[in-house]
Amino acid sequence: MQSSNSLKKSKLNKYQILIFTSFFTLLFSGCGTGPWFIDKSELKVYKEPVYLSNNANKIKTNGYYVQTGNLPPNHSFRDILIFYKDGYVQKFKISDQDFENNLKVKLYSEETNNLTEFDWYKVVKDSLLIECFGNPSYQMMTFAYYRTGKINSDGTLELKYDDSNYVCLFEFIINENIFNFQNKAFYLKKKWYQEQLHSSRR
């Protein structure tokens, strides 16, 4: 009897080891199925007003901002930013090769996938902060990263990532016929998000 019980325990231990090994492999590798969890402690801007001062320079929302000037070394894509009045911002990259055609396809083609994930922005006087929703499929937990800069008096933007010294200049292009992109980010379904979302962002 003891021998039989020992055999069962040995098999059980092997199964437990296999389960734990598989779990931690998934946890650390993500295997392209993540992220599984939202780290809400990383997200802060959605709880704050879009404009934190009455005399703040306004972000334009009737078109898009395009990155201008020379690209940094080893970069072949330009950033496009679309801001919305309720404090969301959408970003995507367009290949610099055949840029105008690629931009038209992205912004105006009905074949474009209009479901995407939005980030957040806030403005303090002439300072602009964008909180980006890090949602890579190879990680198990979401994270936040930031772009900071300023809104110039001529309407252009200067922005850089927090971990970089390279400043990108953005020019605004008026166009109200942009394809209707929709926010599909899964933070929208979270109760804590809807409860703490600032009224200026609704």
C-alpha positions in Angstrom: 0.0 0.0 0.0 2.8 2.4 0.9 4.5 1.6 -2.4 1.3 2.4 -4.3 0.8 5.7 -2.4 4.4 6.7 -3.0 4.0 6.1 -6.7 0.9 8.2 -6.8 2.6 11.0 -4.9 5.6 10.8 -7.3 3.3 11.2 -10.3 1.4 14.0 -8.6 4.7 15.9 -7.9 5.7 15.5 -11.5 2.4 16.9 -12.7 2.7 19.8 -10.3 6.3 20.6 -11.4 5.1 20.4 -15.1 2.2 22.8 -14.4 4.3 25.3 -12.5 7.1 25.2 -15.1 4.6 25.8 -17.9 3.0 28.7 -15.9 6.2 30.5 -15.2 7.4 29.9 -18.8 4.2 31.6 -20.0 4.6 34.3 -17.4 8.1 35.3 -18.4 7.9 34.7 -22.1 4.4 35.9 -22.9 4.6 33.7 -26.0 2.7 36.3 -28.0 -0.6 35.9 -26.2 -0.2 38.7 -23.7 -0.7 40.9 -22.0 -3.0 39.2 -19.5 -3.1 41.8 -16.9 -3.4 45.6 -16.7 -1.1 47.3 -14.1 -3.4 50.1 -13.2 -0.9 51.6 -10.9 1.1 52.6 -14.0 -1.8 54.7 -15.4 -2.3 58.2 -14.0 -3.3 60.7 -16.7 -6.8 59.3 -17.3 -7.7 60.5 -13.8 -6.6 64.1 -14.4 -8.2 67.0 -16.4 -7.2 67.3 -20.1 -6.2 70.9 -19.4 -4.7 71.7 -16.0 -4.7 75.5 -16.5 -7.2 78.0 -18.0 -4.6 79.7 -20.2 -3.3 76.5 -21.6 -2.3 76.3 -25.3 -4.9 74.2 -27.1 -4.2 71.0 -28.9 -5.8 71.0 -32.4 -8.2 68.2 -33.0 -9.5 68.9 -36.5 -6.7 67.1 -38.3 -3.5 65.4 -37.5 0.1 66.1 -36.5 2.9 64.8 -38.7 6.6 64.5 -37.8 8.7 66.8 -39.9 12.4 67.3 -40.6 15.2 64.7 -40.9 14.6 61.4 -39.2 17.1 60.2 -36.6 19.7 57.6 -37.6 18.4 54.1 -38.4 14.8 55.3 -38.5 12.6 55.0 -41.6 9.1 55.8 -40.2 7.4 59.1 -39.3 5.0 59.5 -36.4 1.5 60.6 -36.9 -0.6 61.9 -33.9 -4.3 62.4 -33.9 -5.7 64.2 -30.8 -9.3 64.0 -29.6 -11.1 66.6 -27.5 -11.8 64.1 -24.7 -8.1 63.6 -23.9 -7.3 60.6 -26.0 -4.5 60.5 -28.6 -3.8 58.0 -31.3 -0.3 57.4 -32.6 0.9 55.3 -35.6 4.0 55.2 -37.8 4.1 55.7 -41.6 7.0 54.5 -43.7 9.0 57.4 -45.1 9.3 55.6 -48.4 6.3 56.6 -50.5 5.1 58.5 -47.5 2.2 60.5 -49.1 0.6 57.3 -50.5 1.0 55.3 -47.3 -0.5 58.2 -45.3 -3.5 58.4 -47.6 -4.1 54.6 -47.2 -3.9 54.8 -43.5 -6.0 57.9 -42.9 -8.6 57.7 -45.6 -8.9 54.2 -47.0 -12.0 52.1 -46.0 -9.7 49.1 -46.0 -7.9 50.5 -43.0 -8.5 48.6 -39.7 -10.2 51.4 -37.7 -9.9 49.6 -34.3 -6.9 50.6 -32.3 -5.7 51.5 -28.8 -5.6 55.1 -27.7 -3.2 56.8 -25.3 -3.9 59.9 -23.1 -2.6 63.4 -23.1 -2.7 66.4 -20.7 -1.7 70.0 -21.2 -0.3 72.4 -18.6 0.1 75.9 -20.0 2.3 75.2 -23.0 3.6 71.8 -21.8 2.3 68.6 -23.3 2.5 65.1 -21.8 1.4 61.9 -23.5 1.0 58.8 -21.5 1.3 55.8 -23.8 -0.4 52.5 -23.1 2.3 49.8 -23.4 0.4 46.7 -24.5 3.0 44.3 -26.1 1.8 40.8 -26.9 5.1 39.3 -25.6 4.6 40.6 -22.0 2.2 39.5 -19.4 1.6 42.9 -17.8 0.8 46.3 -19.4 3.0 49.3 -18.6 3.1 53.1 -19.3 5.8 55.1 -21.0 5.8 58.9 -21.8 6.5 61.6 -24.3 6.9 65.1 -23.1 7.3 68.4 -24.8 5.6 71.7 -25.6 3.1 73.4 -27.8 4.7 76.2 -29.7 3.0 79.5 -30.4 2.9 78.7 -34.1 1.0 75.5 -33.4 3.8 73.0 -33.9 4.7 70.4 -31.3 8.1 69.5 -29.9 8.1 66.0 -28.3 10.6 63.5 -27.0 10.4 60.1 -25.3 11.5 60.2 -21.6 14.4 57.8 -22.3 15.7 59.8 -25.3 17.3 63.2 -25.9 16.0 63.3 -29.5 13.3 66.0 -30.0 10.8 65.4 -32.8 9.0 68.4 -34.4 5.4 68.0 -35.5 3.4 70.1 -37.9 -0.4 70.3 -37.8 -2.4 69.4 -41.0 -6.0 70.5 -41.0 -8.3 67.7 -42.3 -11.7 66.7 -40.9 -12.2 63.8 -43.2 -9.9 61.4 -41.5 -11.1 57.8 -41.2 -13.1 57.2 -38.0 -10.7 55.3 -35.8 -12.2 53.6 -32.7 -10.6 52.9 -29.3 -10.7 49.1 -28.6 -8.3 49.1 -25.6 -9.4 46.6 -23.0 -8.9 49.2 -20.2 -12.3 50.6 -21.3 -14.1 47.5 -19.9 -12.6 47.9 -16.4 -14.8 49.1 -13.7 -12.0 51.0 -11.9 -11.2 52.9 -15.2 -14.8 54.1 -15.7 -15.2 55.1 -12.1 -11.9 57.1 -12.0 -12.0 58.6 -15.5 -12.0 62.4 -15.2 -15.2 64.2 -16.3 -13.3 66.2 -18.9 -12.5 62.9 -20.6 -16.0 61.5 -21.0 
